[in-house]
Amino acid sequence: MVLVLAVATGGVRADAAVRVADLVWDGLADCESGGDWQADTGNGYYGGLQIRPSTWAEADGPRFADRPDRAGRREQTTVGDEIVRRQGWEAWPSCARELGLIGGGAATGHGAGGGAGPG
């Protein structure tokens, strides 16, 4: 059951606002970090959505905190909206596929370390 209010694929304009339902972000965070919005496992990705610091910076994350794990859930999802707008769901290839956000069917394995990049 995927609920996306706007999807940044295909014909969505580059400046179009993307808002993703909380249910989708929670599912992605469950897959990427076990739902730990303050995840810092030493793998180079941070927060619930496992965002690389360079990607966080490019998506204006530093207005909230220096790294994703130091920002709240709402701030991480706001930056996630921008990442989806810029990169699409491919920023989270394994988990987005597993959740049906991109094609290819269910993937095996979870995404810790496969988070938002390439940044």
BALOBA-1460 file (C-alpha; in Angstrom, 3 decimals):
// residues 119
<rec num="1" residu="m" x="0.000" y="0.000" z="0.000"/>
<rec num="2" residu="v" x="1.971" y="2.983" z="-1.301"/>
<rec num="3" residu="l" x="0.536" y="6.464" z="-0.965"/>
<rec num="4" residu="v" x="2.460" y="9.144" z="-2.795"/>
<rec num="5" residu="l" x="0.863" y="12.545" z="-3.170"/>
<rec num="6" residu="a" x="3.221" y="13.587" z="-5.941"/>
<rec num="7" residu="v" x="5.864" y="11.531" z="-7.674"/>
<rec num="8" residu="a" x="8.967" y="13.056" z="-9.205"/>
<rec num="9" residu="t" x="9.238" y="10.860" z="-12.251"/>
<rec num="10" residu="g" x="8.469" y="11.305" z="-15.871"/>
<rec num="11" residu="g" x="6.845" y="14.628" z="-16.669"/>
<rec num="12" residu="v" x="7.147" y="16.414" z="-13.327"/>
<rec num="13" residu="r" x="8.763" y="19.802" z="-13.843"/>
<rec num="14" residu="a" x="12.078" y="20.438" z="-12.117"/>
<rec num="15" residu="d" x="10.570" y="23.233" z="-10.035"/>
<rec num="16" residu="a" x="7.426" y="21.317" z="-9.082"/>
<rec num="17" residu="a" x="6.908" y="20.847" z="-5.364"/>
<rec num="18" residu="v" x="7.016" y="17.237" z="-4.258"/>
<rec num="19" residu="r" x="5.175" y="16.164" z="-1.120"/>
<rec num="20" residu="v" x="5.351" y="12.542" z="-0.132"/>
<rec num="21" residu="a" x="2.935" y="11.017" z="2.361"/>
<rec num="22" residu="d" x="4.252" y="10.302" z="5.859"/>
<rec num="23" residu="l" x="3.364" y="6.633" z="5.418"/>
<rec num="24" residu="v" x="5.824" y="6.378" z="2.520"/>
<rec num="25" residu="w" x="8.629" y="8.077" z="4.457"/>
<rec num="26" residu="d" x="8.020" y="5.806" z="7.446"/>
<rec num="27" residu="g" x="8.182" y="2.738" z="5.209"/>
<rec num="28" residu="l" x="11.377" y="3.963" z="3.586"/>
<rec num="29" residu="a" x="12.937" y="4.711" z="6.979"/>
<rec num="30" residu="d" x="11.927" y="1.262" z="8.263"/>
<rec num="31" residu="c" x="13.727" y="-0.267" z="5.297"/>
<rec num="32" residu="e" x="16.792" y="2.015" z="5.321"/>
<rec num="33" residu="s" x="17.491" y="2.360" z="9.049"/>
<rec num="34" residu="g" x="15.028" y="0.174" z="10.917"/>
<rec num="35" residu="g" x="13.007" y="3.341" z="11.500"/>
<rec num="36" residu="d" x="15.753" y="5.040" z="13.515"/>
<rec num="37" residu="w" x="15.578" y="8.709" z="12.547"/>
<rec num="38" residu="q" x="18.820" y="9.381" z="14.476"/>
<rec num="39" residu="a" x="20.771" y="6.511" z="12.883"/>
<rec num="40" residu="d" x="24.554" y="6.954" z="12.791"/>
<rec num="41" residu="t" x="25.974" y="3.507" z="12.111"/>
<rec num="42" residu="g" x="29.321" y="4.577" z="10.687"/>
<rec num="43" residu="n" x="28.415" y="3.589" z="7.119"/>
<rec num="44" residu="g" x="28.627" y="7.146" z="5.719"/>
<rec num="45" residu="y" x="24.835" y="7.574" z="5.571"/>
<rec num="46" residu="y" x="22.785" y="9.186" z="8.331"/>
<rec num="47" residu="g" x="19.306" y="9.515" z="9.733"/>
<rec num="48" residu="g" x="16.151" y="7.562" z="9.104"/>
<rec num="49" residu="l" x="16.447" y="7.879" z="5.332"/>
<rec num="50" residu="q" x="20.201" y="7.125" z="5.283"/>
<rec num="51" residu="i" x="21.222" y="10.280" z="3.466"/>
<rec num="52" residu="r" x="24.835" y="10.958" z="2.534"/>
<rec num="53" residu="p" x="26.096" y="14.319" z="3.938"/>
<rec num="54" residu="s" x="26.874" y="15.682" z="0.455"/>
<rec num="55" residu="t" x="23.341" y="14.870" z="-0.714"/>
<rec num="56" residu="w" x="21.951" y="16.472" z="2.459"/>
<rec num="57" residu="a" x="23.929" y="19.636" z="1.698"/>
<rec num="58" residu="e" x="22.835" y="19.752" z="-1.963"/>
<rec num="59" residu="a" x="19.174" y="19.406" z="-0.923"/>
<rec num="60" residu="d" x="19.417" y="22.343" z="1.556"/>
<rec num="61" residu="g" x="19.537" y="20.134" z="4.645"/>
<rec num="62" residu="p" x="22.016" y="22.360" z="6.523"/>
<rec num="63" residu="r" x="19.202" y="24.859" z="7.120"/>
<rec num="64" residu="f" x="18.018" y="22.270" z="9.680"/>
<rec num="65" residu="a" x="21.197" y="20.593" z="10.938"/>
<rec num="66" residu="d" x="24.717" y="19.764" z="9.801"/>
<rec num="67" residu="r" x="23.806" y="16.074" z="9.251"/>
<rec num="68" residu="p" x="20.526" y="14.200" z="8.799"/>
<rec num="69" residu="d" x="20.806" y="12.267" z="12.067"/>
<rec num="70" residu="r" x="20.934" y="15.569" z="13.932"/>
<rec num="71" residu="a" x="17.682" y="16.780" z="12.373"/>
<rec num="72" residu="g" x="14.180" y="15.723" z="13.335"/>
<rec num="73" residu="r" x="11.973" y="13.407" z="11.339"/>
<rec num="74" residu="r" x="9.980" y="16.257" z="9.765"/>
<rec num="75" residu="e" x="13.180" y="18.022" z="8.649"/>
<rec num="76" residu="q" x="14.545" y="14.800" z="7.167"/>
<rec num="77" residu="t" x="11.358" y="14.210" z="5.200"/>
<rec num="78" residu="t" x="11.356" y="17.809" z="3.983"/>
<rec num="79" residu="v" x="14.869" y="17.266" z="2.622"/>
<rec num="80" residu="g" x="13.724" y="13.883" z="1.317"/>
<rec num="81" residu="d" x="11.025" y="15.659" z="-0.703"/>
<rec num="82" residu="e" x="13.743" y="17.756" z="-2.325"/>
<rec num="83" residu="i" x="15.899" y="14.696" z="-3.015"/>
<rec num="84" residu="v" x="12.935" y="12.995" z="-4.706"/>
<rec num="85" residu="r" x="12.342" y="16.136" z="-6.756"/>
<rec num="86" residu="r" x="15.966" y="16.179" z="-7.905"/>
<rec num="87" residu="q" x="16.850" y="12.494" z="-8.192"/>
<rec num="88" residu="g" x="13.620" y="10.538" z="-8.008"/>
<rec num="89" residu="w" x="13.206" y="7.411" z="-5.925"/>
<rec num="90" residu="e" x="16.407" y="6.014" z="-7.437"/>
<rec num="91" residu="a" x="18.189" y="7.854" z="-4.622"/>
<rec num="92" residu="w" x="17.125" y="4.868" z="-2.485"/>
<rec num="93" residu="p" x="17.400" y="2.051" z="-5.045"/>
<rec num="94" residu="s" x="16.960" y="-1.087" z="-2.953"/>
<rec num="95" residu="c" x="14.305" y="0.120" z="-0.563"/>
<rec num="96" residu="a" x="12.378" y="2.111" z="-3.168"/>
<rec num="97" residu="r" x="12.220" y="-1.009" z="-5.316"/>
<rec num="98" residu="e" x="11.193" y="-3.120" z="-2.336"/>
<rec num="99" residu="l" x="8.399" y="-0.646" z="-1.512"/>
<rec num="100" residu="g" x="7.213" y="-0.485" z="-5.120"/>
<rec num="101" residu="l" x="8.259" y="3.137" z="-5.625"/>
<rec num="102" residu="i" x="10.367" y="2.192" z="-8.648"/>
<rec num="103" residu="g" x="9.966" y="-0.717" z="-11.042"/>
<rec num="104" residu="g" x="11.601" y="-4.083" z="-10.912"/>
<rec num="105" residu="g" x="9.624" y="-5.797" z="-8.191"/>
<rec num="106" residu="a" x="10.677" y="-6.593" z="-4.669"/>
<rec num="107" residu="a" x="14.381" y="-6.434" z="-3.999"/>
<rec num="108" residu="t" x="16.203" y="-8.696" z="-1.618"/>
<rec num="109" residu="g" x="17.973" y="-7.178" z="1.337"/>
<rec num="110" residu="h" x="17.466" y="-3.866" z="3.032"/>
<rec num="111" residu="g" x="19.013" y="-0.536" z="2.260"/>
<rec num="112" residu="a" x="21.269" y="0.369" z="5.163"/>
<rec num="113" residu="g" x="24.132" y="1.822" z="3.209"/>
<rec num="114" residu="g" x="22.072" y="2.136" z="0.051"/>
<rec num="115" residu="g" x="20.537" y="5.466" z="0.923"/>
<rec num="116" residu="a" x="20.371" y="8.801" z="-0.798"/>
<rec num="117" residu="g" x="23.316" y="9.545" z="-2.988"/>
<rec num="118" residu="p" x="25.292" y="9.893" z="-5.143"/>
<rec num="119" residu="g" x="25.860" y="13.356" z="-3.711"/>
